[in-house]
Structures are given as structure tokens and as C-alpha cells.
Amino acid sequence: MPIPSSQKKIKFISHVYSHRILIPISQIELAKEIGVGRQALAAIEKGTAQPSLLTAFRLAKYLRVKIEDLFTFTP
């Protein structure tokens, strides 16, 4: 029996790290600039945590990219 689309896992891919190293700025510095902890930023970069909408906007603004460039969601 197929899995209903509402129960399928969506894969979250973060591209924050690749944009951060282009600036370059340390994880600690960027975390302070956007108002999150370093561990939270590390989890966002690894894709193990999803940022709040506000944090995503702050990241995009600081890194001078669109939010769509920072994150990919795939079924």
C-alpha cells in the first residue's frame, strides 16, 4: 500500500555553510549577528534543525542571498 503524501518525509537540505564560507565569517560571529546560538547555527548548517522563518530571513539578509538559495526541500 502506498504511503499517503501527507506522511511522506520531506528532506531538508541546508546550503548555509557554503554561503557562509564565501564571506568569510565564523560560525560564532554569524550566530551573534543573527541572534542565535552557535550550536543552533551548526545544526541549521548540518540540516539537522530547521530555522524559524525569522532566522531564515536574518540569514538570507546577512549572507545577501534569497532564502530559496539557502534551503532545499525535497520529497
TORKOL-4160 file (C-alpha; in steps of 0.2 Angstrom, whole numbers, padded with zeros to 4 digits, m for minus):
75
<pt num="1" X="0000" Y="0000" Z="0000"/>
<pt num="2" X="0007" Y="0017" Z="m0005"/>
<pt num="3" X="0012" Y="0030" Z="0009"/>
<pt num="4" X="0000" Y="0045" Z="0009"/>
<pt num="5" X="0008" Y="0061" Z="0003"/>
<pt num="6" X="0004" Y="0069" Z="0020"/>
<pt num="7" X="0015" Y="0056" Z="0028"/>
<pt num="8" X="0030" Y="0056" Z="0017"/>
<pt num="9" X="0046" Y="0063" Z="0024"/>
<pt num="10" X="0052" Y="0079" Z="0016"/>
<pt num="11" X="0071" Y="0080" Z="0015"/>
<pt num="12" X="0078" Y="0097" Z="0021"/>
<pt num="13" X="0095" Y="0102" Z="0014"/>
<pt num="14" X="0104" Y="0117" Z="0020"/>
<pt num="15" X="0116" Y="0127" Z="0010"/>
<pt num="16" X="0120" Y="0140" Z="0024"/>
<pt num="17" X="0138" Y="0133" Z="0026"/>
<pt num="18" X="0143" Y="0135" Z="0008"/>
<pt num="19" X="0137" Y="0153" Z="0008"/>
<pt num="20" X="0145" Y="0157" Z="0025"/>
<pt num="21" X="0162" Y="0152" Z="0020"/>
<pt num="22" X="0161" Y="0164" Z="0005"/>
<pt num="23" X="0160" Y="0179" Z="0016"/>
<pt num="24" X="0170" Y="0173" Z="0026"/>
<pt num="25" X="0163" Y="0174" Z="0043"/>
<pt num="26" X="0165" Y="0161" Z="0058"/>
<pt num="27" X="0150" Y="0152" Z="0064"/>
<pt num="28" X="0151" Y="0161" Z="0081"/>
<pt num="29" X="0151" Y="0178" Z="0073"/>
<pt num="30" X="0137" Y="0174" Z="0061"/>
<pt num="31" X="0127" Y="0166" Z="0076"/>
<pt num="32" X="0129" Y="0183" Z="0085"/>
<pt num="33" X="0124" Y="0193" Z="0070"/>
<pt num="34" X="0108" Y="0184" Z="0068"/>
<pt num="35" X="0103" Y="0181" Z="0086"/>
<pt num="36" X="0105" Y="0163" Z="0088"/>
<pt num="37" X="0117" Y="0152" Z="0097"/>
<pt num="38" X="0132" Y="0144" Z="0089"/>
<pt num="39" X="0125" Y="0126" Z="0092"/>
<pt num="40" X="0109" Y="0131" Z="0084"/>
<pt num="41" X="0118" Y="0138" Z="0068"/>
<pt num="42" X="0128" Y="0122" Z="0067"/>
<pt num="43" X="0113" Y="0112" Z="0067"/>
<pt num="44" X="0105" Y="0123" Z="0054"/>
<pt num="45" X="0121" Y="0121" Z="0043"/>
<pt num="46" X="0121" Y="0102" Z="0045"/>
<pt num="47" X="0102" Y="0101" Z="0041"/>
<pt num="48" X="0098" Y="0093" Z="0057"/>
<pt num="49" X="0087" Y="0108" Z="0063"/>
<pt num="50" X="0076" Y="0119" Z="0053"/>
<pt num="51" X="0077" Y="0138" Z="0057"/>
<pt num="52" X="0062" Y="0148" Z="0061"/>
<pt num="53" X="0056" Y="0160" Z="0047"/>
<pt num="54" X="0063" Y="0175" Z="0056"/>
<pt num="55" X="0080" Y="0166" Z="0057"/>
<pt num="56" X="0080" Y="0161" Z="0039"/>
<pt num="57" X="0076" Y="0179" Z="0034"/>
<pt num="58" X="0090" Y="0185" Z="0045"/>
<pt num="59" X="0102" Y="0173" Z="0037"/>
<pt num="60" X="0097" Y="0177" Z="0020"/>
<pt num="61" X="0099" Y="0196" Z="0023"/>
<pt num="62" X="0116" Y="0194" Z="0031"/>
<pt num="63" X="0123" Y="0182" Z="0018"/>
<pt num="64" X="0115" Y="0193" Z="0004"/>
<pt num="65" X="0105" Y="0179" Z="m0004"/>
<pt num="66" X="0087" Y="0173" Z="m0006"/>
<pt num="67" X="0080" Y="0161" Z="0006"/>
<pt num="68" X="0077" Y="0149" Z="m0008"/>
<pt num="69" X="0096" Y="0149" Z="m0011"/>
<pt num="70" X="0099" Y="0144" Z="0007"/>
<pt num="71" X="0087" Y="0129" Z="0009"/>
<pt num="72" X="0081" Y="0115" Z="m0002"/>
<pt num="73" X="0066" Y="0104" Z="0002"/>
<pt num="74" X="0063" Y="0088" Z="m0007"/>
<pt num="75" X="0051" Y="0074" Z="m0006"/>
